[in-house]
Amino acid sequence: MLDPNSDTPNPTRLKLARKRRGITQTAFAKQIGVIRRAVVAHESGREYAPAKDTLEKISRVLGFPVEFFYGDDIDVPSVDTGSFRSMKKMTAAQRDMALSQAALGIYFSQWLDARFDLPKPDLPDLSRERNPEAAAETLRHAWGLGVLSIRNMLHLLEKRGVRAFSLAVDAKEVDAFSMWKGAVPFVFLNTYKSSEHSRFDAAHELGHLVLHKHGSPLGKDPEKEANRFASAFLMPQGSVIAHRPRFPTYQTIVRLKKVWVTSVSAVSYRLHELGLISDWQYRSLCIEVAKRGRNIEPDEAPRETSQILQKVLRLLHQEGLGRTKVAQALCLPVSELEHLLFGLAMSGIDGGGKRSSGSPAQLQRVK
């Protein structure tokens, strides 16, 4: 067994980087010119570490700096520690890529936590509440939201201490992922979807965080519960009743969805769920949505971006730490940093970009 304190590459980091690229051990062995048994040995920490020239090949193939492979363990979450939707549709490689990115997001978040006093988690444990709609109402009351529309779901999560990052896996099968890491909640969102769908994903994952904190949220029932929570949280019953359409046509729903910034499908489902439109009217709307394309959202809203990350990165830039230096401090490729940041204007972090609108950062430097 290799000595973990010796000056050798960390096996957990070797494995993480390979899985982040979605490469099997067999394919990876061919790419770096070794037998599969050598890759297994390198990643298990047994027998021997990769030679210097092999490590350089590993770095080139995976696109990670050699320095990344040294240092403390980076814990990669397992499927059982978080929530994955459409799990059966995912390939093993897609799961590995998503979980590995989650590990890098947690790693980056811990680096930020050591330097900034970020918002503390403020999510009540609602696991005893059996009715997801009641849980959504309870959380809205606890956060003082009433029945107001949530204009920015991502900002709300961040304000309540949820660490939110992008899930950059170019696959429609990968929706979103959430988990608790100790006392800190994390949400990873697929940015290849419409803004309205991403908002619903964020509310869905919030449902998992408050409803399923003490158990593995796998299976159909927890998914249904999280969906019901998200629907009620984004579209409170009182607000939906107040905006009930007299003539629920497709165009009417397109206009109505702007009240809650949700998709046409989500609004149609909510109206039907509350008995505000008939079965026939709901079927007609579903048929119209299918005709126009379920993946095409009419009048799509502007995409939400992270307010906390923008403020943190701006402060780092003021101290001379642009994106390249931040990536170097983490021993990560710049691309991995960008993949976590919801498509923020990274050029602004290194200078030359436009300053984002909003109030000045209210963050305290702790280091």
C-alpha positions as CSV (number, residue, x, y, z in Angstrom):
1,M,0.0,0.0,0.0
2,L,1.4,3.4,-0.9
3,D,2.2,5.8,1.9
4,P,-0.5,8.6,1.8
5,N,2.0,11.0,3.2
6,S,4.7,10.3,0.6
7,D,5.3,12.5,-2.4
8,T,3.2,10.4,-4.8
9,P,0.1,11.2,-6.8
10,N,-3.2,10.8,-4.9
11,P,-5.1,7.8,-6.2
12,T,-8.5,9.4,-5.5
13,R,-7.6,12.4,-7.7
14,L,-6.4,10.2,-10.5
15,K,-9.7,8.3,-10.5
16,L,-11.8,11.5,-10.2
17,A,-10.1,13.1,-13.2
18,R,-10.7,10.0,-15.4
19,K,-14.3,9.7,-14.4
20,R,-14.8,13.4,-15.0
21,R,-13.9,12.8,-18.6
22,G,-16.2,9.8,-18.8
23,I,-13.4,7.4,-19.8
24,T,-13.4,3.7,-18.8
25,Q,-10.2,2.2,-17.3
26,T,-9.7,0.0,-20.4
27,A,-10.0,2.9,-22.8
28,F,-7.8,5.1,-20.6
29,A,-5.1,2.5,-20.4
30,K,-4.9,2.5,-24.2
31,Q,-4.7,6.3,-24.4
32,I,-1.8,6.5,-22.0
33,G,0.0,3.4,-23.3
34,V,-0.2,1.1,-20.3
35,I,-2.1,-2.1,-19.5
36,R,-5.5,-1.8,-17.6
37,R,-4.0,-3.5,-14.5
38,A,-1.6,-0.5,-14.2
39,V,-4.5,2.0,-14.2
40,V,-6.3,-0.1,-11.6
41,A,-3.1,-0.1,-9.5
42,H,-2.6,3.7,-9.8
43,E,-6.3,4.4,-8.9
44,S,-6.4,2.0,-5.9
45,G,-3.1,3.2,-4.4
46,R,-1.7,-0.3,-4.3
47,E,1.6,-1.7,-5.5
48,Y,3.0,1.4,-7.4
49,A,2.3,4.9,-8.4
50,P,2.5,6.1,-12.1
51,A,6.0,7.0,-13.3
52,K,6.7,10.7,-14.0
53,D,6.4,10.3,-17.8
54,T,3.1,8.3,-17.3
55,L,1.7,11.0,-15.1
56,E,2.5,13.6,-17.7
57,K,0.6,11.5,-20.3
58,I,-2.3,11.3,-17.8
59,S,-2.3,15.0,-17.4
60,R,-2.3,15.6,-21.2
61,V,-5.1,13.0,-21.9
62,L,-7.4,14.2,-19.1
63,G,-6.6,17.9,-19.4
64,F,-5.8,18.3,-15.7
65,P,-2.5,19.9,-14.5
66,V,0.0,17.5,-13.0
67,E,-0.3,19.5,-9.7
68,F,-3.9,18.5,-9.4
69,F,-2.9,14.9,-8.8
70,Y,-1.2,15.7,-5.5
71,G,-2.8,16.9,-2.3
72,D,-5.6,15.7,0.0
73,D,-8.3,13.3,-1.0
74,I,-11.3,14.8,-2.8
75,D,-14.4,12.9,-1.7
76,V,-16.6,12.0,-4.7
77,P,-20.3,11.6,-3.7
78,S,-22.0,8.3,-4.5
79,V,-25.4,8.0,-6.1
80,D,-26.8,7.1,-2.7
81,T,-25.8,10.4,-1.1
82,G,-27.8,12.7,-3.4
83,S,-30.7,12.9,-5.8
84,F,-30.5,12.0,-9.4
85,R,-33.5,12.2,-11.6
86,S,-34.0,10.0,-14.7
87,M,-31.3,7.7,-13.2
88,K,-32.4,4.8,-15.4
89,K,-31.8,6.8,-18.5
90,M,-28.3,7.7,-17.6
91,T,-25.2,5.8,-18.7
92,A,-22.6,4.9,-16.1
93,A,-20.3,7.4,-17.8
94,Q,-22.9,10.2,-17.5
95,R,-23.3,9.4,-13.8
96,D,-19.6,9.4,-13.2
97,M,-19.1,12.7,-15.0
98,A,-21.9,14.4,-13.0
99,L,-20.7,13.0,-9.6
100,S,-17.1,14.0,-10.4
101,Q,-18.2,17.5,-11.2
102,A,-20.2,17.6,-8.0
103,A,-17.0,16.6,-6.2
104,L,-15.1,19.5,-7.8
105,G,-17.9,21.9,-7.0
106,I,-17.7,20.9,-3.3
107,Y,-13.9,21.3,-3.5
108,F,-14.2,24.8,-4.9
109,S,-16.9,25.7,-2.4
110,Q,-14.7,24.6,0.5
111,W,-11.9,26.8,-0.9
112,L,-14.4,29.7,-1.0
113,D,-15.7,29.0,2.5
114,A,-12.1,29.3,3.8
115,R,-11.9,32.8,2.4
116,F,-15.3,34.3,2.6
117,D,-18.1,34.4,5.2
118,L,-20.8,33.0,2.9
119,P,-24.5,32.8,3.8
120,K,-25.2,30.1,6.4
121,P,-27.6,27.3,5.5
122,D,-31.2,28.1,6.6
123,L,-33.3,25.2,5.4
124,P,-35.8,23.7,7.9
125,D,-36.1,19.9,8.1
126,L,-39.5,19.1,6.7
127,S,-39.0,15.4,6.5
128,R,-41.9,14.7,8.9
129,E,-44.3,16.6,6.6
130,R,-46.1,14.0,4.5
131,N,-47.8,16.5,2.2
132,P,-45.4,18.1,-0.2
133,E,-47.8,21.0,-0.9
134,A,-48.1,21.7,2.9
135,A,-44.3,21.5,3.1
136,A,-44.0,24.1,0.3
137,E,-46.4,26.4,2.1
138,T,-44.5,26.0,5.4
139,L,-41.2,26.9,3.8
140,R,-42.7,29.9,2.1
141,H,-44.1,31.1,5.4
142,A,-40.7,30.4,7.2
143,W,-38.9,32.5,4.6
144,G,-41.5,35.3,4.5
145,L,-42.5,34.8,0.9
146,G,-46.3,34.7,1.3
147,V,-47.8,34.0,-2.1
148,L,-45.5,36.3,-4.1
149,S,-43.9,35.1,-7.3
150,I,-40.2,34.1,-6.9
151,R,-38.4,36.3,-9.4
152,N,-35.1,34.7,-9.1
153,M,-35.0,31.1,-7.7
154,L,-31.2,30.8,-7.8
155,H,-30.7,34.0,-5.7
156,L,-33.2,32.7,-3.2
157,L,-31.4,29.4,-2.8
158,E,-28.0,31.2,-2.4
159,K,-29.5,33.7,0.2
160,R,-30.6,30.7,2.2
161,G,-27.1,29.1,2.2
162,V,-27.5,26.6,-0.6
163,R,-24.3,26.3,-2.7
164,A,-25.5,26.3,-6.3
165,F,-23.3,25.3,-9.3
166,S,-23.8,24.4,-12.9
167,L,-23.9,20.7,-13.9
168,A,-22.1,20.8,-17.2
169,V,-22.9,17.4,-18.7
170,D,-24.1,17.8,-22.3
171,A,-26.8,15.2,-22.0
172,K,-30.5,15.7,-21.7
173,E,-30.7,12.6,-19.4
174,V,-28.9,14.5,-16.6
175,D,-31.4,16.9,-15.0
176,A,-30.2,18.1,-11.7
177,F,-28.5,16.8,-8.5
178,S,-28.7,17.9,-4.9
179,M,-27.1,16.6,-1.7
180,W,-26.1,17.5,1.8
181,K,-22.3,17.6,2.5
182,G,-22.3,17.7,6.3
183,A,-24.4,20.7,7.2
184,V,-24.1,22.4,3.8
185,P,-26.7,21.8,1.1
186,F,-25.6,21.7,-2.6
187,V,-27.5,21.9,-5.8
188,F,-26.1,21.3,-9.3
189,L,-28.3,22.3,-12.3
190,N,-28.1,21.3,-15.9
191,T,-27.6,24.6,-17.9
192,Y,-28.6,23.0,-21.3
193,K,-32.3,23.4,-20.5
194,S,-34.6,26.5,-20.7
195,S,-34.6,29.0,-17.9
196,E,-38.1,28.0,-16.8
197,H,-37.2,24.3,-16.6
198,S,-34.0,25.1,-14.7
199,R,-36.1,27.1,-12.2
200,F,-38.4,24.1,-11.7
201,D,-35.3,21.8,-11.3
202,A,-34.0,24.2,-8.6
203,A,-37.3,24.0,-6.8
204,H,-37.4,20.2,-7.2
205,E,-34.0,19.9,-5.7
206,L,-34.9,22.2,-2.9
207,G,-37.8,19.8,-2.2
208,H,-35.3,16.9,-1.9
209,L,-33.1,18.9,0.5
210,V,-35.9,19.8,2.9
211,L,-38.1,16.6,2.5
212,H,-35.4,13.9,2.2
213,K,-32.5,15.1,4.3
214,H,-32.3,11.9,6.3
215,G,-32.7,9.4,3.6
216,S,-31.6,8.5,0.1
217,P,-34.2,10.1,-2.2
218,L,-34.3,7.3,-4.7
219,G,-37.4,5.8,-6.4
220,K,-40.6,7.2,-7.9
221,D,-42.3,8.3,-4.7
222,P,-39.6,10.8,-3.6
223,E,-39.4,12.1,-7.1
224,K,-43.2,12.6,-7.2
225,E,-43.0,14.4,-3.8
226,A,-40.2,16.7,-5.0
227,N,-42.2,17.5,-8.1
228,R,-45.4,18.3,-6.1
229,F,-43.3,20.4,-3.8
230,A,-41.7,22.4,-6.7
231,S,-45.1,23.0,-8.3
232,A,-46.6,24.3,-5.1
233,F,-43.5,26.3,-4.1
234,L,-43.3,28.1,-7.4
235,M,-47.1,28.4,-8.0
236,P,-48.9,28.8,-4.6
237,Q,-52.5,27.8,-4.7
238,G,-53.9,31.2,-3.7
239,S,-51.9,32.9,-6.5
240,V,-52.9,30.4,-9.1
241,I,-56.6,30.7,-8.1
242,A,-56.3,34.5,-8.3
243,H,-55.0,34.2,-11.8
244,R,-57.3,31.5,-13.0
245,P,-57.8,32.0,-16.8
246,R,-61.4,32.2,-18.1
247,F,-60.3,30.7,-21.4
248,P,-57.3,28.3,-20.9
249,T,-55.9,28.3,-24.5
250,Y,-52.3,27.7,-25.3
251,Q,-51.7,31.5,-25.9
252,T,-53.4,32.3,-22.6
253,I,-51.1,29.9,-20.7
254,V,-48.0,31.4,-22.5
255,R,-49.0,34.8,-21.1
256,L,-50.0,33.4,-17.7
257,K,-46.7,31.6,-17.2
258,K,-44.9,34.9,-16.9
259,V,-46.6,35.4,-13.5
260,W,-44.5,32.6,-12.0
261,V,-41.7,32.2,-14.6
262,T,-42.5,28.6,-15.1
263,S,-43.0,26.5,-18.2
264,V,-46.3,26.2,-20.2
265,S,-46.4,22.5,-19.2
266,A,-45.9,23.3,-15.5
267,V,-48.6,25.9,-15.4
268,S,-51.0,23.6,-17.3
269,Y,-50.3,20.8,-14.8
270,R,-50.8,23.0,-11.8
271,L,-54.1,24.4,-13.1
272,H,-55.3,20.8,-13.6
273,E,-54.0,19.6,-10.3
274,L,-56.0,22.3,-8.5
275,G,-59.1,21.5,-10.5
276,L,-59.1,24.9,-12.2
277,I,-59.3,23.3,-15.7
278,S,-61.1,20.2,-16.9
279,D,-59.5,16.9,-18.0
280,W,-60.4,17.8,-21.6
281,Q,-58.9,21.2,-21.4
282,Y,-55.7,19.8,-19.9
283,R,-55.4,17.1,-22.6
284,S,-55.9,19.8,-25.2
285,L,-53.1,21.8,-23.8
286,C,-50.8,18.8,-23.6
287,I,-51.5,18.0,-27.2
288,E,-50.7,21.6,-28.2
289,V,-47.4,21.5,-26.2
290,A,-46.4,18.3,-27.9
291,K,-47.1,19.7,-31.3
292,R,-44.9,22.7,-30.8
293,G,-42.1,20.6,-29.2
294,R,-41.8,19.8,-25.5
295,N,-38.2,21.0,-25.5
296,I,-39.1,24.4,-27.0
297,E,-40.3,27.0,-24.4
298,P,-42.2,30.0,-25.9
299,D,-41.1,33.4,-24.7
300,E,-38.2,31.9,-22.7
301,A,-37.2,34.0,-19.7
302,P,-33.7,35.3,-19.2
303,R,-31.4,32.7,-17.6
304,E,-30.7,33.1,-13.9
305,T,-27.0,33.3,-12.8
306,S,-25.3,33.1,-9.5
307,Q,-25.2,36.3,-7.5
308,I,-22.9,35.0,-4.8
309,L,-20.4,33.6,-7.3
310,Q,-20.3,36.9,-9.2
311,K,-19.7,38.9,-6.0
312,V,-17.0,36.5,-4.8
313,L,-15.2,36.4,-8.1
314,R,-15.4,40.2,-8.4
315,L,-13.8,40.6,-4.9
316,L,-11.1,38.1,-5.9
317,H,-10.4,40.0,-9.1
318,Q,-10.0,43.2,-7.1
319,E,-7.3,41.3,-5.1
320,G,-5.5,40.3,-8.2
321,L,-7.0,36.8,-8.5
322,G,-8.5,36.4,-11.9
323,R,-9.9,33.2,-13.3
324,T,-6.5,31.8,-14.3
325,K,-5.0,32.4,-10.8
326,V,-8.1,31.0,-9.1
327,A,-7.8,27.9,-11.2
328,Q,-4.1,27.6,-10.5
329,A,-4.8,27.9,-6.7
330,L,-7.2,25.0,-7.0
331,C,-4.8,23.1,-9.5
332,L,-7.8,22.9,-11.9
333,P,-8.1,23.6,-15.6
334,V,-9.8,26.9,-16.2
335,S,-12.5,25.1,-18.1
336,E,-13.6,23.2,-15.0
337,L,-13.9,26.4,-13.1
338,E,-16.1,27.9,-15.9
339,H,-18.3,24.8,-16.0
340,L,-19.3,25.4,-12.4
341,L,-20.3,29.0,-12.9
342,F,-23.6,29.0,-14.7
343,G,-22.1,30.7,-17.8
344,L,-21.1,33.8,-16.0
345,A,-19.1,36.4,-18.0
346,M,-15.8,35.0,-17.0
347,S,-14.0,37.7,-19.1
348,G,-15.1,40.2,-16.5
349,I,-13.2,38.4,-13.9
350,D,-9.9,38.8,-15.7
351,G,-10.8,42.4,-16.7
352,G,-12.5,43.9,-19.8
353,G,-15.9,42.6,-19.0
354,K,-19.0,44.5,-18.1
355,R,-19.9,45.0,-14.5
356,S,-23.0,43.1,-13.5
357,S,-26.0,45.0,-12.1
358,G,-27.1,44.7,-8.5
359,S,-26.1,45.9,-5.1
360,P,-22.5,45.8,-4.0
361,A,-21.3,42.5,-2.5
362,Q,-22.1,42.1,1.1
363,L,-19.5,39.4,1.8
364,Q,-16.9,39.4,4.5
365,R,-13.4,38.2,3.8
366,V,-12.3,35.8,6.5
367,K,-8.8,35.1,5.1
